[in-house]
Amino acid sequence: MRVYNKNTHETDNVIKEINLAYDIQEDLDNTDILWISTFQYGFFKYNKKTSKFKNFKNDGKNPDSLASNFSFSFDQDKYDHDVIWIALQGGGLDSA
């Protein structure tokens, strides 16, 4: 995934694992945060200020992890913006 820097007018290849993003949305409460659903690599939270990623993915040894790494759609909870609902191929609906 490449991120465009509007100050320098350059792009940086910030993470190679994101080769196909299904959906990218800005956080409802914090415009410095992007949420990204991907094919095969789970779900990402990207902080534009720090250029840091947090990856939510399936871990068969952790029952609290995502049920699948194929996330194709998501939305922030209408009442609790700290909850993200993620639609997963073969894994139903999950939250992060």
C-alpha angles and dihedrals in degrees: 000000000000122000122205117225108210092197097056097024089227134117127229125204094229101170129013096196093072101078096142121029117188098189137008122187136170116240112261093229103030120040090194089070125079123190115209129190115200144190109251100346103073126233129324138204112203123194109207094197096053098026088228126143130207113200122208110195145149117285112179090206094053116066090193093061124096115288092230140013092224104089114171105166140016144168137191115250111265093226103029112038090189088072121077117194112211126196110215130196107240091357106072120217123341137169136224 
